[in-house]
């Protein structure tokens, strides 16, 4: 992905999103559902219903980034039991662990993870 400083804020959108959305669609989700400013420098992380894809939206000061990761096996560990309008935050290190296949709740590698 791209380098993230330790001071960056990361929000997870709890509810699944149609990942066919691009810049403008995700921009609207951030404004309308999460009630946040997409150009604030916060990294917003979305997933699909099957939780095998993650898409991020990030404003770096000069333009908007959209990045996606698709898992070939397994799914990402994702918070549940949280209100639809809530947005749990993660440290950048937590995002790196999530993207690398670590179950954040258990603190262990997912069964499909391989080095």
C-alpha positions in Angstrom: 0.0 0.0 0.0 1.3 3.5 0.8 3.3 4.7 3.8 1.2 5.9 6.7 2.4 8.1 9.5 1.7 7.2 13.0 -0.4 10.3 13.5 -3.0 9.3 10.8 -6.5 8.5 12.0 -8.1 5.4 10.6 -11.9 4.8 10.7 -13.6 1.5 9.8 -17.0 1.7 8.2 -18.8 -1.1 10.1 -21.7 -1.6 7.6 -20.7 -3.4 4.3 -20.5 -1.1 1.2 -21.0 -1.8 -2.4 -17.3 -1.8 -3.5 -18.2 -0.9 -7.0 -18.3 2.6 -5.7 -15.3 4.7 -6.7 -14.1 8.1 -5.4 -17.4 9.9 -5.6 -19.5 7.1 -4.2 -17.2 6.5 -1.2 -16.9 10.2 -0.7 -20.7 10.4 -0.3 -20.7 7.4 2.1 -18.1 9.2 4.3 -20.2 12.4 4.3 -23.7 10.9 4.6 -23.3 7.8 6.7 -20.2 8.5 8.7 -20.7 12.2 9.1 -17.0 12.9 8.5 -15.1 15.1 6.1 -13.5 12.9 3.4 -10.8 15.6 2.9 -9.7 15.7 6.6 -6.7 13.4 6.1 -8.4 10.5 7.8 -8.1 7.1 6.1 -11.5 5.4 5.7 -11.7 1.7 5.4 -14.7 -0.2 3.9 -15.5 -3.9 3.3 -18.0 -5.8 1.3 -20.7 -8.2 2.6 -18.4 -11.3 2.3 -15.5 -9.4 4.0 -13.0 -10.7 1.5 -12.3 -7.2 0.1 -11.2 -4.0 1.7 -11.3 -0.6 0.0 -9.7 2.5 1.4 -10.4 6.2 0.8 -7.7 8.7 1.7 -7.0 12.4 1.0 -3.3 13.2 1.1 -3.6 16.9 0.7 -3.3 17.0 -3.1 -5.7 14.3 -4.2 -7.9 11.4 -3.2 -6.5 7.8 -3.0 -8.6 4.7 -3.5 -6.9 1.4 -2.8 -8.4 -2.1 -2.7 -7.3 -5.5 -1.5 -9.0 -8.8 -2.3 -8.3 -12.0 -0.4 -8.0 -15.2 -2.4 -9.0 -17.2 0.7 -10.6 -16.4 4.0 -12.0 -13.1 5.1 -10.9 -10.1 7.1 -11.8 -9.9 10.8 -14.3 -7.0 11.1 -16.0 -5.5 14.0 -19.7 -6.5 14.5 -22.3 -5.7 17.1 -21.5 -2.0 16.7 -24.1 0.5 15.6 -24.4 1.1 11.8 -23.5 4.8 12.3 -20.5 4.1 14.5 -17.0 4.2 13.1 -14.4 2.3 15.2 -11.0 3.8 14.9 -7.7 1.9 14.5 -4.1 2.8 14.9 -2.1 2.6 11.7 -0.4 -0.5 13.1 -3.8 -2.1 13.7 -4.7 -1.5 10.0 -1.4 -3.1 9.0 -2.2 -6.1 11.1 -5.8 -6.3 9.8 -4.5 -6.2 6.2 -1.9 -8.8 7.0 -4.4 -11.4 8.2 -4.3 -11.0 11.9 -7.6 -11.4 13.8 -7.6 -8.3 15.9 -10.0 -9.6 18.5 -8.0 -12.8 19.1 -4.6 -11.4 18.4 -3.8 -14.5 16.2 -3.2 -15.2 12.6 -6.2 -16.3 10.5 -6.0 -20.0 9.5 -5.5 -19.1 5.8 -2.6 -16.8 6.5 0.8 -17.8 5.0 4.1 -16.0 5.1 
